[in-house]
Amino acid sequence: MDIKVVKDEIEGKNYFETYAREQLQKYFKKYPFIESINVFFRGKNHPYKKVKLHVNMKGKELFVEARGDRHDLAIDAAGQKLYNQMEKYKGKLYNKAS
């Protein structure tokens, strides 16, 4: 289980990496089938900050992207989209097992 933050440029030093790790760490506890989450984001020169999440799970991959005025708002929006997709996947996974 790891969160890999891939970055071009960002305002401040390591703030976004720390924030992304804190926000995404809870998904590893709630969904044990997640193997890793890769985080990609655009730098400070773009008018909108865009965050992409690439989630590796056992037998499946998910992609989520969101944008906001700041990177922390974009990671929050991407986290909400990830939560919705994970709940849908979890429902399908456990319905197959029944």
Buried (B, 14 or more C-beta within 10 A) or exposed (E): EEBEBEBEEBEEEEEBBEBBBEBBEEBBEEBEEBEEBBBBBBEEEEEEBBBBBBBBBEEEEBEBBBBBEEBBBBBBBBBEBBBEBBEEBEEEBEEEEE
